[in-house]
Amino acid sequence: MRLGHPPHDKSITICIPGQRQWYRPTSPWKWGIPPNFLQGPVPYPLVLHYQLIYPQNPSAAPEILWDVIHPPALARVSSDRQFFKKWRSPDFDTEALQPTGVKKVWILSDHPILAHWIERWGPIIIISSKSLTIHDILQGIYAYLQTSLTRDDLHHINSIPDNRRCLRYARAQRAKDSCEIEAVVISQGYRRIDVVGGHRRFHGLRISILPDQTWRLYMNLTPGTVPRVS
């Protein structure tokens, strides 16, 4: 088992207008709710595949083990056995939501830093001509976070002293943990994932039903080393 070593809180880069200091998140579960808790009355049941939802226990690991800097093909789920743990790919071809036929989703975030940036960038929108699968969801998240930061994004980051240094640190760690050559990754510039520093561990999704009966998915990320397993 190869262990990656992503950075931790000191690399978090976010600037909030009017605030002249680092914004440090408390536990991301302060903003979370239990898996599949539906807010308000709903006209139909809507359920996420168990591999995608928040763990029942906030301190537990999610079903999918995934460092979001890597393509979804490297994500794994465990198959618990009596004496050892075996890893396999998630059920990529399985529909992500029930009832069947969901072809479009909007994803926001419970992570306070990523939520701030999603307000600037817009939600993660994933569309498929067929029912969305687990792979569609993970690939949509990956593509969104791999988008390059714009000049406006960098200007927003640089409005708070020392942000740029921490952004460089996050990129360097991403390059080190990447499956690609470090120099190549660094030459490609900054990506959206760099704004959350070492909070790169996928922690699942939850469903939120809005008062107008529309719904959204909320994603969370947590810090910590993500084992790279085959």
N, C-alpha and C positions, 0 to 999 in steps of 0.2 A: 504494500500500500504506500503510495507516494502522497505526502502531505504538502498542500500549498500553504503559504504563509501570507495571506492578505493583510494589509495595514488595518489599524484599528482607529479609534475615535480621533486621534490627533490629525488624521488626514481628511476629516470631513470638511468639505468646502461648501459653504452656503452663505449668502449675504441677504439680509432682510432689510428693506428700506427703513431708515431711522434707527437702526440698531448698530452700535459701534463696537460690537464684540462678537466672539464666536457664539453660534447658536448650537447648544448641546442638547440633544434629545434625551428625554427620560425613557423609561421603558416603552417600546413601541406598542405594548399591550394596553397602555393608557387610552389609546385611540381605537383599540380593537374591540370586537364583539365575538362571541362564540361562533363556531362554524355554522353556516347556513341559518343564522338567526335572521329572520325576516322582519324588517321594520314596517309596521302598519299592516292593514288587511291586504291580502293578495288574491287575485282571481284564480290563480292556478299554482300548484306546487312547482318550485324551481329548485333543482338540486345539482350541486357540483359533484363530479366524480371524486371519490374518496382520496385519490392520489393528489388532488389539487387543493384540498381544503386545509385551513389552519389545523394544527394538531389540537386535540381536545384539551390537552394540558399545555398552557402557555410556555412552560419550561421544557416541554418535550420537543424532539426533533420532528420536522414535517415528514410526510411520507416520501417525498421526492428529495433526494440529495443532489443539489445543483448549485455550483458557483456560476452566477449568471454572466460572467465574462466568457464562458465556454458555450459553444453551440449546444442545443438541446440533446444532440446525439450522445453527449457525455454525461447527461443526467442519469441517475440510477435510483432504483427502489430496492428495498431489502426483502429477501425471502427468508424469514426466520426459520431456522432449523434447531434441533435440540442441542447440538453441540457447536454449531458454527453459523455464521451469517453469510448468506450467499447473495450476491448483487446481480440485478438484471435491469434491462431497460424498462422505463415506464410503458404503460399500455398506450403507445403513441397513436394507434389507429382507432382507439375507442372514443366515442363521443364524449365531449367534455361536460355537457349539461344534459339534464333530463327535465322535461320531456324532450324528445328528439326534434330535430329540425331547426335548432338555433344556428343562424348563419352569420350573426354579427354581434360583437360584444364591445363594450367600452370599459377600459380598465384604468382606475385611479390608484392611489396608494395611501395606506395607513402610515407609512414611514414619514415622519414629519419633514425630513429634508427632501426626499423625493417628491412628496406631495407639493412642496413649494415650487419645485421645478416643473412639475406637470401642469401647474397653473399657468406657467409661461409657455410651455411647449404644446399643451393640449393633451387630451387623454390618449392612451394606447387604444387604437381602433383596429380590430381584427375582423376581417371579412372573408368568407369562403362561399363558393358557389354551392357547396354541400354543407351538411351539418359540421360544425366545428369540432375538431378532435383535440385531444390532449396535445399532440404535436403542434397543431395550429396555434394554440394558446402560448405554449412555450416559445415557439419560433417568433411569434409576434412580439413578445416581451423582449427576446434577445435582439431582434432587429431594431426595436425602438431604443434600447439602451446602447446599441452600437453606433447610433447616429452621431456624427461629428458635432462638436460644439461650434456654434457660430461666433462671429466677432462680437455680436451683441451679448451672447452668453458670457464670453470671456470678460467683456467690459463690466458686466454685472458682478462677476466673481471678483474682479480686481478692485471693485469699489470699497472693499474691506481689506486693510493691510494684512499681509501674510497669507491670504487665500491662495494666491498664485503658487507660492512655494509648496503648499500642501497639495494643490492640484497636480503639480509635477511629481510629487511623491506618490500619489495615488496612481498616476500613469506608469511610473517606474515599476511599482509593485504589480500592476496589471500585466506589464510586459514580461516581468520575471515569471509570473505564474501562467502565462499564456502558452499555448501549444505551438506558437509561431516563434520566429527568431526575434529576440528582444529588440535589436536595432530596427527591425522592420516595423514592429508595433509602435515604437516611439516615433519613428518618422511619419507615421500616419496621423499624428496629432492627438488631440484630446477627444474623448468620447463622453457621451452623457453619463455612462456608468461611473466615470471618475468623480463626479460631484458627491457621491456617497462614500467615497474612500473605501474602507474595509468592510462596509455593510453590503456584502455581495452574496450572502447566503439566502437563497430562495426560502421563504417561510410560508408559502401557501397563499390562497385566495379566499375571499368571502363574498357573499352576495348581499347587496343592500338594495331594498325596494324603496323607491322614493314616493312621496305622497301622491304624485300624479300617476302612480302605478308603473312608471318606467323603472328600470333597474340598472345597476352598475356592479362591476366586480372591483374589489379592492385588494391590492397586492401588498405584501409586506416583505421586507428584507431585514436580516439580522447580521450582526458582526460575528466574527469567529472563523477559525480555520475550517476549510471544506476539504475533507479527504477526497483524493482522486482515486477512484477504484475502477477496476475493469469489469 
